[in-house]
Amino acid sequence: MGWAIALHGGAGDIPLNLPPERRLPREAALRHCLEIGVAALKAQKHPLDVVELVVRELENHPNFNAGKGSVLTSAGTVEMEACIMDGKTKKCGAVSGLTTVVNAISLARLVMEKTPHIYLAFDGAEAFAREQGVETIDASQFVTAENIERLKQAKEANRVQIDYTQPVRNNEEVQIPIADGDSQIGTVGCVAVDNNGNLASATSTGGLVNKMVGRIGDTPIIGAGTYANSLCAVSATGKGESIIRGTVARDVAALMEFKGLSLKEAAAYVVEECVPVATVGLVAVSATGEVTMPFNTTGMFRACATEDGYSEIAIWPPLRD
């Protein structure tokens, strides 16, 4: 048994020729966040604190679809959502429809710790944020020129843009040039386990480009995009509707619990057999310090480290001989 951590910045159809100016900042952010998480685990911080800390950092990075980089709804607004869960107690907190909260993941934790509920959304969540004194900014500050252009293109093509996937029109994938070669920015998440086997998971997102106002994805839904119990912690990314239908995060834990599969076996089965191709990726750690980061998309921005010295920062599948 030993500590382990894994994080992601979105999965989907990430082109192999992704320009360096798009790739390098994201890789640097993953490396930075991984280092922060490792340092926190080495300092014996609780995994809940670790995953919140890492996801806050990712939310503050404009090249990921969470917090500062959140994409826009069909009305040109931001609606952010997040979830956090403690494996030992199964306590959890979730939020949706945030428009002014700087770090949605921290508000989700406050829902878990300061209310009798699990999930708050829209006006109620915003009011709770004000009551708790969390950092907020004017909603207009989340609206970036890049995301305005992404929304414009999505509207012109009559499509909803999913994290790192080809644009969708009438439920069919279509090839459409993207402004600046990049409409693809991803949901973020982190999972961690400490030396005592305590587990936690956290996920945060801005959703889909051109999503309907009020749409809620998999990220804040316990057992879909986020889950942790005494066996494992899981954070998923990709096409939210597919992740919800597949109860992706919970199924990984269920296969371990009821079928006796290892973390890697359970995660691989869910990603390869239980959801449509090119829709899902996830990161997961087990109570014994295993780590896995499978995906059935072209790529997934991801990073991990374990106490025995293994570390990885990657986007595409590993090269095979």
Steps between C-alpha positions, in 0.01 A plus 500: 500500500617851419371835388399563140348783301357544151348797321349580163427800282249348260463210256392488137615528143826680569690531170850355493619821335370720781707819465770551764340827611189297592674192635786640706301727736270211587786260556668760720179547697463125552862479617455794737179358647652155533793646694262687729300184566808286564639757741170508688487121529861488618406760762229256614210719393166318487404393145193727517729797549730375225235456231337833585836677483590344164162564341504861617830542317351345187191722527728803506666395173325653192591214266273253678121495497439582865501817703693767313486311168134395511322482165177682422135396488273574203416828673867600522517446875714280724341224710767315697461179698716291732497207741720366779474171691672334795546127462503394866178676600339530157425860590474713188403840372398625157407827333366606161400817319767720657559834329716701742689253721873495425560145623198276467675204660542684829132589507418133438707411806315759706171343393635169629625640831263786581156380387280194554486459122716365220409714201422870458442670166445835328357782717509289816863411450592860425319618813682237707830620355426854613401376847828311531710791381672309221682695232276623219544729202262656252369237261633697203856433618463133406408583141816493290551600137603143418180356641288763324656384172444133591134571567465699176635208298283251684188706432588543133542124467192425714700273727591431858875473553607224735831492686775418252269345240403572145205740471155342500213590269175306500666227707764440232866596519607756247834650407496877546804728515553646845613854566867507598504123453343436840147489634593216725553567868424241762331429829745460790522248780726348764502183711733419788574240766728541801718254690206401719278409207278809525357590160343808342383619160423845356379614158417842355374624163339776300301244302449508123541781250151618396327281759142589588463731797434280801667188360673291766773254404666202665755690709278581802302175489622254761587170335515643150789744468619483859511224760709374793455224755730284713633319190570771245455859386398586144468819294363477146508729199358502147141496377293563808184337375686175428670510839166548676335215309793273578526598870870490419666590829276282717530203264877495545451473875218247462709267285771506765250447781275235349722332241832524679671666204814706544478875446658474156275213396186675619585834340600336172176304485285809560684709240521225237169320547245721676505828308507596130837528329661844498297639790673437833823514696565475872768510766483276805701388801440211740536469876817299445667770291423372151443761230341476156404752230310323216310673218325395179556834327797609289664646808462633852706765676615313808767467767570271793757413763544230764708466813725239340632763258286443191373812325345578162380805311338411169233581242481215250526122546853369559692395190508127441776302339 
